[in-house]
């Protein structure tokens, strides 16, 4: 069974940091593109960052709103995906999801493709 389980969310003050983790199982992690998405109250789910599979060069992509503040990484040996979030802002408040995509060469190409598998999400709250 394919499983993706996020952890590491919590409540922090503006300017704080959090590190999200996504533990996966049931699929070949090394050949999948992986991404982080988020959904804030009253808004649609949006892509945040992604990292392409090794065959595609393992390149990463960040949306402008998080570029320079967030860092995506992965550990193929542990089948885990991470998102280091620094200088957090209230606008970052959302439920964060990790996702896997086996069907696209790059994890981002003029937009995020449709990812096949999703975790249940972890809440991140940034407030004073």
N, C-alpha and C positions, 0 to 999 in steps of 0.2 A: 504494500500500500504506500502510495506517495504521501509524504508528510512534510510540511514546512511549519515550523514553530518559532514564532518571534518571542523575544524577551528583551529586557533592558529598559523598557519605558518607565516613565515616572513623571513627577512634578518638579520643575525647576524654575528658578527665577531668570529673567532676561539676562543674557550674557553667560549663562551656565552651559554645561556640557552633559551629554549623554552618549552612551555607546550601545547601539542596538545589535542584537545577534539573531541569526536565523539558522536554526539547526534543521537539517534536511535528511531525508532517507527515502528509499524506494525508487530512486532513479539515479542515472549516471550524472552526478553533479558536475563533473569535469567538462562535459560536452554541452552543457546548457548555459544560455545567457541568463543572468540573474539581475533582478532589479528591486528597488525599493520604491514604494508608492505610498501616498498618504491621502486621507480624506478628512477634511475639516468640517465642522458642523455647518450645514446648509450649503455645502459645496460638493462638486463632483470629485471623484477620485482622480488624482493627478500623479504623474510620474515625478520622481525626485532625482534618482540616480540609478545607473545601471552599469554592469560590467560584462563585456562580451566573453564568450567562451575562448579557451586558449587557442583553438584553431583559427579564430578570427583576430588573434593578436592580444586578447585580454584587455582591450582598451576600455576606458570608463567614460561616462558621460554624466554631466550634471546640468540641471536646469539653472537658469540665471539666478533665481531667487536663493539658491543654496550654494552656488559656486563660491569657492574660497572659504566656506564655513564647514561643509560636510565632506567626508572622505569615505568612499566605498572600497571595500576590500573583501577578499575571500581566502579561505584555506581549503584547498582541494583535498588534502589528506584527511581533514575533519568533516568535509562536506558542509561547511559553515560559511555563511555570508555575514558581513558586518557593515554597520554604518556608524561612523564616528561623527557626532554632531556637536559642533562648537559654536560659540557666540549665538546661542539660541535666542529667537525673537518670539513675541506673542503670536505672530503670524504662522509660526511653525507648529502651533497646537493642532493636533490631528491624531487620528489612529493611523499608525504606520504598518504597512504590509510588505512582506517580501514575496517575490514571485519568480517563477521559472519559465523559461521559453526555449523549447528545443527546435523551433521552426525557422528562425531567422539568423542570418549570418552575423549581423550586428545587433546589439541590444537597443540601439536607437538609430533611426534613419528618417529624418524629417518627421519625427514623431515616434512615440513608443509603439511598438507592435503589440498585438494581443498576446499576453502571457497566458499560458495554459493552466498553471497551478499556483495556488495562493495559500498563504497562511491565514490564521484567524485574526491577526493584528495585535498590536500593543499600543496602549495609549501614551501619548506624550503631551504634557500640559506645561505651557510656559506662561507664567503670570507673576505679578508682583505681590 
